[in-house]
Amino acid sequence: MTVLQIVADASAAPAMADLVRLSGYPRPTVYRIVAALVEQGMLAEAPVAAGVPGRYRLGPRLIQLASRAWSQLDLRSALADDLRALRDETSETVHLSVPAGHEMIYIDKLESQGPVRMASRVGGRLALHCSAAGKAYMAALPLSTSDALVDALVLTPCMPNTITRPLDLREELARIREQGYAIDNEENERGIVCYGVAIAGPDGRPLACVSVSTLTYRQQGVPTARYVAPLLRLRDMARRRLALPLNGHPDPQAL
């Protein structure tokens, strides 16, 4: 647990030497712990950066466990009525997601009542740089934290519209801070446009994100009125509702 917490709290993927130093355990002990965690999917080797191998990030199994835990906590139930109202008003698919390392995890999904359904699922993962939820989350972080996160991300292109340069991503986050919402304009999946906002926790830091997903051919009216305005109202209502700490709520940065 100590090693997992060190990795979760690190602003950048720590190397083995960092884990030894921060844990205070002997190097052979840390090697054994890390090997066991990697084998079980609790840790994973981070992409090699600047020729420095042997760095570690949270693994897929831990993220799956975290998403299951989130689905049972008060956050989902606290926003249930608001999410349902948003789905009914927009007639589109609504997602609730939380940060997990360099990704967002869906913890709730309300399907559109239309004939075409989204392929997303609770427990599914989203990259931060090419999703409305991920960009809304990063834009809501303190600027220094957001900048460090941009530097740590691997900006893998998913679609032709995906942002792949750190400078462009920083400019996009600045626009999101100014307008209050994020857009994924076919950056993650062809034919799908998403609008997202960050939900602040009791301490003012982003706790979760809510997004509305629609098919490009199905967009109705002016997007800012049809999708963004209801999202902004939900964000403001949620901010007031979550002004008090949720019972049993964990630190989202620890996921």
ZIGI-V236439 format. One record per residue. N is the residue number from 1. PSI is psi in radians with two decimals (* if undefined). Layout:
n=(N/N)
psi=(PSI/PSI)
//
This chain:
n=(1/2/3/4/5/6/7/8/9/10/11/12/13/14/15/16/17/18/19/20/21/22/23/24/25/26/27/28/29/30/31/32/33/34/35/36/37/38/39/40/41/42/43/44/45/46/47/48/49/50/51/52/53/54/55/56/57/58/59/60/61/62/63/64/65/66/67/68/69/70/71/72/73/74/75/76/77/78/79/80/81/82/83/84/85/86/87/88/89/90/91/92/93/94/95/96/97/98/99/100/101/102/103/104/105/106/107/108/109/110/111/112/113/114/115/116/117/118/119/120/121/122/123/124/125/126/127/128/129/130/131/132/133/134/135/136/137/138/139/140/141/142/143/144/145/146/147/148/149/150/151/152/153/154/155/156/157/158/159/160/161/162/163/164/165/166/167/168/169/170/171/172/173/174/175/176/177/178/179/180/181/182/183/184/185/186/187/188/189/190/191/192/193/194/195/196/197/198/199/200/201/202/203/204/205/206/207/208/209/210/211/212/213/214/215/216/217/218/219/220/221/222/223/224/225/226/227/228/229/230/231/232/233/234/235/236/237/238/239/240/241/242/243/244/245/246/247/248/249/250/251/252/253/254/255)
psi=(-0.64/-0.80/-0.76/-0.73/-0.65/-0.79/-0.75/-0.63/-0.27/2.41/-0.42/2.68/2.11/2.62/2.98/-0.71/-0.65/-0.72/-0.68/-0.81/-0.79/-0.52/-0.52/0.10/2.72/2.60/-0.80/-0.63/-0.78/-0.68/-0.78/-0.73/-0.84/-0.74/-0.74/-0.72/-0.68/-0.75/-0.61/0.00/0.19/-0.50/2.78/2.62/2.30/2.71/2.45/2.21/2.29/0.57/0.27/1.75/-3.13/0.58/2.73/2.57/3.00/2.46/2.95/-0.59/-0.68/-0.69/-0.71/-0.74/-0.70/-0.72/-0.64/-0.69/-0.76/-0.65/-0.30/0.02/3.05/-0.39/-0.82/-0.80/-0.57/-0.54/0.06/-0.85/-0.70/-0.72/-0.71/-0.73/-0.66/-0.76/-0.77/-0.65/-0.68/-0.32/0.51/2.98/2.35/2.36/2.55/2.22/2.75/2.69/2.50/1.70/-2.16/0.44/2.95/2.55/2.24/2.22/-0.12/2.62/2.26/1.98/2.55/2.62/0.06/3.05/-0.38/2.22/2.59/2.59/-0.05/2.82/2.73/2.29/-0.19/2.71/2.61/2.41/2.55/-0.70/-0.24/0.39/2.59/-0.72/-0.79/-0.75/-0.65/-0.71/-0.86/-0.69/-0.46/-0.16/2.76/2.54/-0.72/-0.68/-0.74/-0.77/-0.76/-0.63/-0.73/-0.75/-0.55/-0.30/2.56/1.92/1.25/2.27/2.14/-0.60/2.93/-0.50/-0.07/2.37/2.21/0.04/2.32/-0.69/-0.77/-0.66/-0.71/-0.69/-0.67/-0.73/-0.61/-0.70/-0.69/-0.72/-0.65/-0.73/-0.33/0.01/2.82/2.72/2.36/1.74/1.40/0.66/-0.37/-0.55/2.37/2.36/0.04/2.27/2.35/2.57/2.36/2.66/2.68/2.48/2.12/2.51/-3.04/-0.50/0.08/-0.17/2.68/2.25/-0.63/3.07/2.55/2.36/2.67/2.21/2.33/2.75/2.50/-0.70/-0.26/-0.05/2.35/2.40/-2.80/2.14/-0.66/-0.54/-0.68/-0.71/-0.75/-0.79/-0.79/-0.62/-0.75/-0.64/-0.74/-0.76/-0.79/-0.67/-0.71/-0.64/-0.73/-0.68/-0.57/0.33/-0.50/2.54/2.47/2.46/2.21/0.21/2.23/2.92/2.05/-0.47/-0.35/-0.19/*)
//
